């Protein structure tokens, strides 16, 4: 039987395609897989986790400011990039920004409703996010958890995202009190377990996990590389226990005061597939510098 030939165009059209064992890969296809973090060995390849750089703008930028950012970013970025870019603006900018970012970055939402479309005033359902071009949605961000969201609500939102075809970015992390009590790993394990309890192993590679130490968010504080590596390694270990056959395909990110100054060191950590960036992502120059540090 003739071995199938996989080209770079095939991979661009189907980013999540599974490479058949024994398939032939063109040189451009091999280069593209390596940039995505895949391991290419001999005649085949094993798709691993996507490398992602996600911008969370929080409650910043008008539609006009968002479009100006997109223009400036487009001048600095030439896809394909070593890390896939995702921009999560306020809801008001989603519809316009999706078109402005075309070919440069994908679009993500900062949250989504735990409900389907219906009589839920103020909620934005998953199908509305898809309608304006979203591919990703943050769930369980530390600021949402601080506002009262518990693990059960986070799990429901994650399930809604997956059911709709969105990629949920599950945020996990401990408070200062939990870290001081030596419970950081236990807290992260519990958050992962509860959020992913009903997720089928076949759907797990569509989930992105972002570790954000809640005690560092918004305070300009960054844990040491050893502290970050320890929790990222713990996240990967937990995923292997849940679904060993697909755990390596789950993107595990770090989020917490990521800047051009520390991005290179953080993004080089063994179990780090990228970063969830807050303040530094508001400036296209600084965001591009973080991208360059991870390339």
Rosetta blueprint (number, residue, H / E / L):
1 X L
2 X L
3 X L
4 X L
5 X E
6 X E
7 X L
8 X H
9 X H
10 X H
11 X H
12 X H
13 X H
14 X L
15 X L
16 X L
17 X L
18 X L
19 X L
20 X L
21 X L
22 X L
23 X L
24 X E
25 X E
26 X L
27 X H
28 X H
29 X H
30 X H
31 X H
32 X H
33 X H
34 X H
35 X H
36 X L
37 X L
38 X L
39 X E
40 X E
41 X E
42 X L
43 X L
44 X E
45 X E
46 X E
47 X L
48 X L
49 X L
50 X L
51 X L
52 X E
53 X E
54 X E
55 X E
56 X E
57 X L
58 X L
59 X L
60 X L
61 X L
62 X L
63 X H
64 X H
65 X H
66 X H
67 X H
68 X H
69 X H
70 X H
71 X H
72 X H
73 X H
74 X H
75 X H
76 X H
77 X L
78 X L
79 X L
80 X L
81 X L
82 X L
83 X L
84 X E
85 X E
86 X E
87 X E
88 X E
89 X L
90 X L
91 X H
92 X H
93 X H
94 X H
95 X H
96 X H
97 X H
98 X H
99 X H
100 X H
101 X L
102 X L
103 X L
104 X L
105 X L
106 X E
107 X E
108 X E
109 X E
110 X L
111 X L
112 X L
113 X L
114 X L
115 X L
116 X L
117 X L
118 X L
119 X L
120 X L
121 X L
122 X L
123 X L
124 X L
125 X L
126 X H
127 X H
128 X H
129 X H
130 X H
131 X H
132 X L
133 X L
134 X E
135 X E
136 X E
137 X E
138 X E
139 X E
140 X L
141 X L
142 X H
143 X H
144 X H
145 X H
146 X H
147 X L
148 X L
149 X L
150 X L
151 X H
152 X H
153 X H
154 X H
155 X H
156 X H
157 X H
158 X H
159 X H
160 X H
161 X H
162 X H
163 X H
164 X H
165 X L
166 X L
167 X E
168 X E
169 X E
170 X E
171 X E
172 X E
173 X L
174 X L
175 X L
176 X H
177 X H
178 X H
179 X H
180 X H
181 X L
182 X L
183 X L
184 X H
185 X H
186 X H
187 X H
188 X H
189 X H
190 X H
191 X H
192 X H
193 X H
194 X H
195 X H
196 X L
197 X L
198 X L
199 X L
200 X L
201 X H
202 X H
203 X H
204 X H
205 X L
206 X L
207 X L
208 X E
209 X E
210 X E
211 X E
212 X L
213 X L
214 X L
215 X L
216 X L
217 X L
218 X L
219 X L
220 X L
221 X L
222 X L
223 X L
224 X L
225 X H
226 X H
227 X H
228 X H
229 X H
230 X H
231 X H
232 X H
233 X H
234 X H
235 X H
236 X H
237 X H
238 X H
239 X H
240 X H
241 X H
242 X H
243 X L
244 X L
245 X L
246 X L
247 X H
248 X H
249 X H
250 X L
251 X E
252 X E
253 X E
254 X E
255 X L
256 X L
257 X L
258 X L
259 X L
260 X L
261 X L
262 X L
263 X H
264 X H
265 X H
266 X H
267 X H
268 X L
269 X L
270 X L
271 X L
272 X L
273 X L
274 X E
275 X E
276 X E
277 X E
278 X L
279 X H
280 X H
281 X H
282 X H
283 X L
284 X H
285 X H
286 X H
287 X H
288 X H
289 X H
290 X H
291 X H
292 X H
293 X H
294 X L
295 X L
